[in-house]
Amino acid sequence: MKRLIPIILLLGLLSCESRQTVTLISYNVGAFSKYMDNSTGGVAQLILDNGATYVALNELDSCNRRHANYQLADLAAGLGDWSYQFASAFPYAGGGYGNGVVTSKPIQNGYSVILPKGDGSEQRSVAVVETPDCVFASLHLDHKGETAAYEQMKVVNEWFTGRYSGSKKPVFLCGDFNVTPDSEVIELAKTCWTQLSGVDFTHSTTRPRHCIDFVFALTAAAPVKVLESVVLTEGTAELSDHFPVKVTVEY
């Protein structure tokens, strides 16, 4: 019996050290209609081909006059009935408009965080989900100027650090920040978040000149290791005016 004790202890240590790999995608899909009538099928195939588990989506219509369908639900169905969370930023054309998350994991809790309009163009939102593995969020900041985006980022920092600092699960923040890597908004983000994605251009797909789409992890939560970070340019130029950002991490 004494000889079994070291083996049992070793197995216990190995189970505690188990690691998992997960692929995240951040994608501004432009209401699935920037360059074609409906790019939902192409986006779904891209997600599946790249083995993503969590996808943050920006610029989604929900049952409005521009698009009468619930776009996020249709995408989730096309992925094989994935879980999803929509965060309406503001009423639009008789329905909604905002951000969303789709994931192959079960969603335990979902939140919509409304960001102030300030002197920006419109109110913005963050879609947040909690799963057994992590917290994952889809963000879209104002595009009019850095002042509004900066104030919105302050709210994001306060909300996430207040709720998830010390989390034993990693916390991811993805989306279209509408600012470049050298901006004050990104510097503010880095006071609470660790940048996982690179600085390759993500916008536009016709004339790539800016990196404005990012993937971050909350520094005060469980740490992650980046295994891959890439902007997906091949075969995506017609799907939206943004290229998707793919990040694979281990934790």
N, C-alpha and C positions, 0 to 999 in steps of 0.2 A: 504493500500500500504506500510506503514511504517513497518508493521510486516513481509512483504515479503523480505525486504532488508537483514536482518540477514541470512535468509535462502539462498538467492542468493549468499551472500558472503561466506557462509559455503560450498556450492556446488563448488564454485570457488576454495577454498582452497583445498578441497578434490581432485579435478581434477589435481591440481598442484602437489599433493603429491602421485599421482598414481605411482605404482611400477610395474616392470615386471621381470619375471624370465626367464632365458635363459640357455641352456646347450651347452657347448663347448666341442669339442673333438680335441685332437692333436694326429696324427697318422702317423708314418713312415711306409708306406705300402710296401716298398721294391719292387716297380714296379709291385706289385700284383703277384709276382712270386717267392718268396723265397722258399716256400715249396710245392707249387702246381702250375699247369699251369696258372691258372687265379683265383685269390681270390676276384675279383671285386664284385661278387654277395654276398659273405659272408661279405665283408666289408660294402656293402650297407645295408644289413639286420641288421648288428650290429648298424649302425648309426640310423636306423629307430627304432630299439628296444629300444635304449637308449634315444630317444626323443631329439636328438641333433638338433640344429638350425644352428650352424656354425661348420665346420670341417676343420682343417688345415692338409694338407697332404704333406708328404715328399717322395722323390725318385719316381718321375713320369716320364714315357716315353711318348713321343709325336711323333708318326708317324716316328719311326726310324726302323732300321733293326732288332733290338732285339724284339720290339713290334710295328707292323705296324699301330696299331690303336691309336687314341687320347684317352689315358686312362682316363683323367679327364672328358672329355665329356661323355664317356661311363658310368662312375660312376654317373655323374649328371643325365643322362637319366634313369639309374636304380633306382634312388631315386625319380623319378617322375618329371623329367625335372627341377631340381634345377638350380639355377644360379651358375656360376663358373668363376674363374679367374686363369689362368696359368701364372707362371713366369719362363721362361726358364733360367737356370743358364749358360748353354753353349751348343753349338751344339754337338750332339752325334749320331754317326752311321747313318748319313744322315738325322737326325731329331733333336729333342730336348730332354732335360732332365732337370727336375727342381722340383718346388714346386707348390702347388695349394691350392685353397679354394673352397669348395662347401657350399652353404647356401640355405635355403628355403626362404630367404628374397630377395627382388629385390636389385640388385647391382646398386648403383648410379654412382660410380666411381671405377675404378680398376687401380692398379699400379704394375709395376715390378721394384723392387729395386735391382740393381746388386751390389754384395759385392766383394771387391778386393780379388784376389787369394793370394797375398803376398807370403810367403814361404810355403803355404799350398799345398794341393794336387790338388785343382781345384777351379775354380771360383764358387761362390755360389749366391743365390738369395733369395728375400723375395717377396711373393705374398700378395698384400694388397687390401682389398675391403672396400668401404664405403657404408653402408646401411642406411635406415632411423633410425635405432636403435643404431648403433655402428660402430667402425672401427675394422676390424679383419684381422690379418696377419699370414702368415705361413712362418716360418724361418727354415733354415738348415745351421748350421755352419760347418766349416771344421773339419775333423776328424784326420788329421795328427798330430796336436799338438796344444797346447793352444795359441801359439804366433799368428798364423793366425786367430784363432777363436776370440782372444782378439781384434785384429785390425778390424775384421769384426763387432764385437759387438760395437766398437766405432762408426762405420758408422751408424749402426742401431740406436743407441742412438741419434746421431746428426740429422738424418733424421726425426725420429718420434717426437722428442721434438721440432724441428724447425717447423714442420707442425701442430702438434696437441696439444701442450701445451695450457691449458686453454679450451680445447674442452668440450662442454656441454654433449657430448656423451662419453661413455667409449671407451677405445682403448685397444685391446687385442693383445698380441704377443704370439704365440704358436709354438712349433716345437721341432726338434731334435737339441739340442745345442752341442752334442758330448762332453760334459764335465760334471763332477759330481757337486753336490750342494756346495761343499767346494772349488771350483776352483776360480781363479781370474776372470775368465770370468763371472761367476754368480755374483760375488761381484761387478763387473763393471755394469752388468745389473741392479742390485739392486740400483744403484745410480739414476736410472731413472724409474725403474719399480718395482711394488709390486708383489711378488710371490704368486700366487693363488693355485698352485698345491702343492702336498706333496713331499716326498722324497722316496717313495716306488720304488723298482727296476722296470725299464721299459725295460731293455735290458740285456741279450737276452731272448727270450721266451723259449729256451732250457736250458740255465743256467743263470737264473736271478742274476746278480751281480752288476748292475749299474743303477742309476737313471740319465738319460741323456735327458729325454723329459720333457718339462715344459710348464706351462701356466702362463703368466704374464699379468698385467694391468698397463697402463701408469699412474704413480703416479700423474702427473700434469694434468690429464684429470678427467672426472667425476668419482667419487668413486663407487666401487662395494662391495657387501657383499657376501662372499663365503657361500653357503648353503651345498655344497657337493664337495668333491675332492676324486677321487678314480682311481686306475689303474685297467683297465678291463682285468682280467686274465682268467676268465671262458670262455671256448669255443673260445679263440682267438690265442692259441699257434700255430696253423697251418696256420693262415692268414698272418703272417709276422714274422720277427725276433725281432720286437718291440711290446710291449704291448701298446694299446691305453690309453691315459690319458683323463679322463672325469672330467669336472668341471662345476658345476651348480652355477650360481650367480644370485643375485638380484640387480637391480639398478633402 
